[in-house]
């Protein structure tokens, strides 16, 4: 489904991701874990080019989306391919990024109308379906301020799903939520995994990573240190750096 090939990402001349390669199979759930500053979120954001790689290529279903250097900066080698790629990759952030003046159903409709060209009627029908999918059918006409943080994040998930993504990216989706509200979001993500959605999740929720992910990828210092089946990495890590990290998060 996805291949990252020799991805490097730099900020102001400082390389934060170093020639990382990663393959994700259709229907696979991959959890990216590691200490703060490891490059997890940068790598995730690179998948749909919210971060532009300094080097490397992203492939979705075998189609490359590459960048070339022009006048000292990276630009898409194929702008049409980039736009198509972004339509096929949904992303859910730490912050919900909902429009406060729109209702839940209107938030889910908006991108469908402007990016996919759906009619308002079709977009509303799909929005209501996805809100029901995440357990929020009764909140369709509520504005974000009337919804809890967990409900707002589930609206954001419904918005991404309504775009028919082939791949979903989650960047610490529960980090801004109280634990009780975070459970709502994790339950929704667990259901998506059970339905076969291909997902990459940056998370500090170790129990979720072990129980839901097919594979755990541990990153530190901008590199993949260790990866493997979720339970194997969590319970029998091989690398000393992985062991130190897991010991630290387990002891907290």
One Martini backbone bead per residue (centre of mass of N, CA, C, O) as a GRO file, in nm:
protein
  252
    1UNK     BB    1   0.060   0.061  -0.023
    2UNK     BB    2   0.335   0.164   0.124
    3UNK     BB    3   0.639   0.358   0.039
    4UNK     BB    4   0.941   0.435   0.200
    5UNK     BB    5   1.237   0.591   0.044
    6UNK     BB    6   1.488   0.740   0.180
    7UNK     BB    7   1.401   0.938   0.412
    8UNK     BB    8   1.458   1.294   0.443
    9UNK     BB    9   1.461   1.550   0.710
   10UNK     BB   10   1.476   1.912   0.733
   11UNK     BB   11   1.580   2.180   0.969
   12UNK     BB   12   1.777   2.424   0.921
   13UNK     BB   13   2.005   2.190   0.848
   14UNK     BB   14   1.857   1.975   1.030
   15UNK     BB   15   1.846   1.635   1.064
   16UNK     BB   16   1.549   1.434   1.166
   17UNK     BB   17   1.559   1.237   0.913
   18UNK     BB   18   1.736   0.920   0.823
   19UNK     BB   19   1.693   0.725   0.576
   20UNK     BB   20   1.392   0.615   0.566
   21UNK     BB   21   1.236   0.289   0.553
   22UNK     BB   22   0.889   0.187   0.458
   23UNK     BB   23   0.641  -0.069   0.481
   24UNK     BB   24   0.284  -0.100   0.389
   25UNK     BB   25   0.018  -0.297   0.411
   26UNK     BB   26  -0.276  -0.398   0.343
   27UNK     BB   27  -0.450  -0.361   0.653
   28UNK     BB   28  -0.232  -0.235   0.817
   29UNK     BB   29  -0.106  -0.173   1.154
   30UNK     BB   30   0.103   0.104   1.244
   31UNK     BB   31   0.321   0.177   1.513
   32UNK     BB   32   0.464   0.479   1.628
   33UNK     BB   33   0.743   0.488   1.841
   34UNK     BB   34   0.888   0.715   2.087
   35UNK     BB   35   1.055   0.971   2.156
   36UNK     BB   36   1.089   1.280   2.170
   37UNK     BB   37   1.233   1.373   1.862
   38UNK     BB   38   1.248   1.109   1.663
   39UNK     BB   39   1.045   1.167   1.388
   40UNK     BB   40   0.750   1.065   1.366
   41UNK     BB   41   0.576   1.308   1.270
   42UNK     BB   42   0.748   1.382   1.029
   43UNK     BB   43   0.709   1.116   0.879
   44UNK     BB   44   0.401   1.122   0.866
   45UNK     BB   45   0.376   1.404   0.718
   46UNK     BB   46   0.531   1.301   0.462
   47UNK     BB   47   0.317   1.116   0.332
   48UNK     BB   48   0.141   1.406   0.255
   49UNK     BB   49   0.338   1.665   0.249
   50UNK     BB   50   0.363   1.852   0.509
   51UNK     BB   51   0.641   1.729   0.467
   52UNK     BB   52   0.933   1.791   0.296
   53UNK     BB   53   1.160   1.613   0.155
   54UNK     BB   54   1.500   1.615   0.093
   55UNK     BB   55   1.469   1.297   0.052
   56UNK     BB   56   1.309   1.079  -0.149
   57UNK     BB   57   1.024   0.838  -0.167
   58UNK     BB   58   0.674   0.813  -0.233
   59UNK     BB   59   0.451   0.528  -0.224
   60UNK     BB   60   0.128   0.452  -0.378
   61UNK     BB   61   0.060   0.172  -0.513
   62UNK     BB   62   0.348   0.228  -0.682
   63UNK     BB   63   0.322   0.538  -0.681
   64UNK     BB   64   0.512   0.809  -0.731
   65UNK     BB   65   0.617   1.085  -0.506
   66UNK     BB   66   0.824   1.332  -0.607
   67UNK     BB   67   1.123   1.534  -0.575
   68UNK     BB   68   1.271   1.844  -0.672
   69UNK     BB   69   1.531   2.068  -0.744
   70UNK     BB   70   1.454   2.428  -0.719
   71UNK     BB   71   1.615   2.689  -0.626
   72UNK     BB   72   1.681   2.533  -0.339
   73UNK     BB   73   1.403   2.362  -0.361
   74UNK     BB   74   1.136   2.162  -0.297
   75UNK     BB   75   0.939   2.007  -0.555
   76UNK     BB   76   0.710   1.875  -0.732
   77UNK     BB   77   0.732   1.660  -0.998
   78UNK     BB   78   0.401   1.604  -0.961
   79UNK     BB   79   0.117   1.774  -0.897
   80UNK     BB   80  -0.105   1.570  -0.971
   81UNK     BB   81  -0.002   1.335  -0.797
   82UNK     BB   82  -0.018   1.485  -0.528
   83UNK     BB   83  -0.324   1.541  -0.523
   84UNK     BB   84  -0.410   1.245  -0.538
   85UNK     BB   85  -0.262   1.148  -0.287
   86UNK     BB   86  -0.410   1.333  -0.077
   87UNK     BB   87  -0.696   1.206  -0.129
   88UNK     BB   88  -0.585   0.903  -0.022
   89UNK     BB   89  -0.490   1.058   0.254
   90UNK     BB   90  -0.567   1.045   0.578
   91UNK     BB   91  -0.587   1.292   0.859
   92UNK     BB   92  -0.512   1.295   1.217
   93UNK     BB   93  -0.482   1.512   1.475
   94UNK     BB   94  -0.439   1.642   1.776
   95UNK     BB   95  -0.600   1.856   1.655
   96UNK     BB   96  -0.916   1.902   1.513
   97UNK     BB   97  -0.982   2.134   1.301
   98UNK     BB   98  -1.254   2.278   1.339
   99UNK     BB   99  -1.530   2.453   1.249
  100UNK     BB  100  -1.707   2.647   1.475
  101UNK     BB  101  -1.954   2.749   1.270
  102UNK     BB  102  -1.996   2.447   1.225
  103UNK     BB  103  -2.126   2.162   1.200
  104UNK     BB  104  -2.060   1.843   1.190
  105UNK     BB  105  -2.177   1.787   0.906
  106UNK     BB  106  -2.037   2.034   0.771
  107UNK     BB  107  -1.745   1.947   0.827
  108UNK     BB  108  -1.774   1.678   0.657
  109UNK     BB  109  -1.865   1.814   0.380
  110UNK     BB  110  -1.662   2.025   0.271
  111UNK     BB  111  -1.434   1.855   0.127
  112UNK     BB  112  -1.618   1.701  -0.064
  113UNK     BB  113  -1.703   1.949  -0.232
  114UNK     BB  114  -1.410   2.083  -0.294
  115UNK     BB  115  -1.238   1.809  -0.368
  116UNK     BB  116  -1.467   1.598  -0.503
  117UNK     BB  117  -1.748   1.731  -0.613
  118UNK     BB  118  -1.983   1.702  -0.440
  119UNK     BB  119  -2.281   1.723  -0.357
  120UNK     BB  120  -2.462   1.824  -0.096
  121UNK     BB  121  -2.635   1.572  -0.075
  122UNK     BB  122  -2.407   1.361  -0.087
  123UNK     BB  123  -2.235   1.477   0.143
  124UNK     BB  124  -2.449   1.448   0.363
  125UNK     BB  125  -2.495   1.147   0.344
  126UNK     BB  126  -2.200   1.070   0.410
  127UNK     BB  127  -2.170   1.222   0.677
  128UNK     BB  128  -2.391   1.067   0.831
  129UNK     BB  129  -2.259   0.792   0.801
  130UNK     BB  130  -1.986   0.863   0.949
  131UNK     BB  131  -2.108   0.954   1.216
  132UNK     BB  132  -2.231   0.680   1.275
  133UNK     BB  133  -1.964   0.519   1.262
  134UNK     BB  134  -1.856   0.706   1.529
  135UNK     BB  135  -2.121   0.760   1.719
  136UNK     BB  136  -2.268   1.067   1.598
  137UNK     BB  137  -2.567   1.100   1.492
  138UNK     BB  138  -2.680   1.296   1.731
  139UNK     BB  139  -2.444   1.536   1.640
  140UNK     BB  140  -2.482   1.668   1.354
  141UNK     BB  141  -2.602   1.971   1.468
  142UNK     BB  142  -2.347   2.019   1.622
  143UNK     BB  143  -2.120   2.213   1.759
  144UNK     BB  144  -1.809   2.190   1.884
  145UNK     BB  145  -1.871   2.337   2.164
  146UNK     BB  146  -2.094   2.092   2.226
  147UNK     BB  147  -1.840   1.910   2.232
  148UNK     BB  148  -1.627   1.696   2.309
  149UNK     BB  149  -1.312   1.604   2.250
  150UNK     BB  150  -1.382   1.316   2.154
  151UNK     BB  151  -1.601   1.405   1.954
  152UNK     BB  152  -1.425   1.588   1.779
  153UNK     BB  153  -1.230   1.365   1.688
  154UNK     BB  154  -1.454   1.192   1.551
  155UNK     BB  155  -1.525   1.404   1.342
  156UNK     BB  156  -1.244   1.403   1.210
  157UNK     BB  157  -1.261   1.109   1.123
  158UNK     BB  158  -1.513   1.134   0.948
  159UNK     BB  159  -1.393   1.339   0.752
  160UNK     BB  160  -1.172   1.148   0.643
  161UNK     BB  161  -1.358   0.904   0.554
  162UNK     BB  162  -1.533   1.071   0.339
  163UNK     BB  163  -1.270   1.060   0.128
  164UNK     BB  164  -1.175   0.768   0.066
  165UNK     BB  165  -0.935   0.634   0.198
  166UNK     BB  166  -0.649   0.410   0.188
  167UNK     BB  167  -0.517   0.590   0.419
  168UNK     BB  168  -0.441   0.632   0.771
  169UNK     BB  169  -0.348   0.909   0.979
  170UNK     BB  170  -0.208   0.930   1.321
  171UNK     BB  171  -0.133   1.212   1.545
  172UNK     BB  172  -0.179   1.180   1.846
  173UNK     BB  173  -0.514   1.174   1.902
  174UNK     BB  174  -0.500   1.175   2.250
  175UNK     BB  175  -0.309   1.408   2.374
  176UNK     BB  176  -0.562   1.632   2.419
  177UNK     BB  177  -0.686   1.415   2.616
  178UNK     BB  178  -0.852   1.268   2.832
  179UNK     BB  179  -0.858   0.944   2.909
  180UNK     BB  180  -1.166   0.902   2.881
  181UNK     BB  181  -1.185   1.034   2.592
  182UNK     BB  182  -0.968   0.860   2.451
  183UNK     BB  183  -1.128   0.594   2.444
  184UNK     BB  184  -1.324   0.672   2.220
  185UNK     BB  185  -1.106   0.693   1.997
  186UNK     BB  186  -0.974   0.411   2.026
  187UNK     BB  187  -1.232   0.254   1.962
  188UNK     BB  188  -1.262   0.362   1.676
  189UNK     BB  189  -0.983   0.261   1.575
  190UNK     BB  190  -1.032  -0.036   1.632
  191UNK     BB  191  -1.265  -0.064   1.431
  192UNK     BB  192  -1.105   0.009   1.177
  193UNK     BB  193  -0.907  -0.223   1.201
  194UNK     BB  194  -1.126  -0.449   1.186
  195UNK     BB  195  -1.213  -0.338   0.884
  196UNK     BB  196  -0.915  -0.287   0.727
  197UNK     BB  197  -0.764  -0.035   0.779
  198UNK     BB  198  -0.507   0.152   0.685
  199UNK     BB  199  -0.251   0.227   0.942
  200UNK     BB  200  -0.087   0.513   1.096
  201UNK     BB  201   0.046   0.544   1.438
  202UNK     BB  202   0.106   0.797   1.656
  203UNK     BB  203   0.205   0.686   1.991
  204UNK     BB  204   0.166   0.655   2.370
  205UNK     BB  205  -0.025   0.400   2.353
  206UNK     BB  206   0.079   0.098   2.443
  207UNK     BB  207  -0.169  -0.081   2.457
  208UNK     BB  208  -0.274  -0.019   2.177
  209UNK     BB  209  -0.024  -0.106   2.020
  210UNK     BB  210  -0.031  -0.406   2.113
  211UNK     BB  211  -0.345  -0.479   2.047
  212UNK     BB  212  -0.380  -0.341   1.740
  213UNK     BB  213  -0.119  -0.370   1.618
  214UNK     BB  214   0.084  -0.545   1.395
  215UNK     BB  215   0.311  -0.314   1.410
  216UNK     BB  216   0.620  -0.198   1.547
  217UNK     BB  217   0.785   0.126   1.540
  218UNK     BB  218   1.103   0.223   1.650
  219UNK     BB  219   1.213   0.553   1.732
  220UNK     BB  220   1.543   0.726   1.709
  221UNK     BB  221   1.712   0.984   1.597
  222UNK     BB  222   1.567   0.949   1.299
  223UNK     BB  223   1.537   0.630   1.341
  224UNK     BB  224   1.512   0.294   1.289
  225UNK     BB  225   1.564   0.052   1.539
  226UNK     BB  226   1.278  -0.110   1.558
  227UNK     BB  227   1.088  -0.400   1.431
  228UNK     BB  228   0.761  -0.566   1.472
  229UNK     BB  229   0.567  -0.741   1.627
  230UNK     BB  230   0.401  -0.607   1.876
  231UNK     BB  231   0.450  -0.813   2.112
  232UNK     BB  232   0.749  -0.852   2.066
  233UNK     BB  233   0.843  -0.560   2.115
  234UNK     BB  234   0.708  -0.520   2.398
  235UNK     BB  235   0.827  -0.803   2.539
  236UNK     BB  236   1.098  -0.858   2.322
  237UNK     BB  237   1.326  -0.666   2.293
  238UNK     BB  238   1.645  -0.616   2.140
  239UNK     BB  239   1.714  -0.329   2.184
  240UNK     BB  240   1.833  -0.116   2.419
  241UNK     BB  241   1.671   0.137   2.344
  242UNK     BB  242   1.395   0.004   2.361
  243UNK     BB  243   1.412  -0.093   2.654
  244UNK     BB  244   1.438   0.188   2.785
  245UNK     BB  245   1.176   0.306   2.685
  246UNK     BB  246   0.975   0.091   2.794
  247UNK     BB  247   1.058   0.118   3.087
  248UNK     BB  248   0.980   0.417   3.119
  249UNK     BB  249   0.672   0.398   3.034
  250UNK     BB  250   0.599   0.173   3.243
  251UNK     BB  251   0.689   0.340   3.513
  252UNK     BB  252   0.475   0.591   3.496
   0.00000   0.00000   0.00000
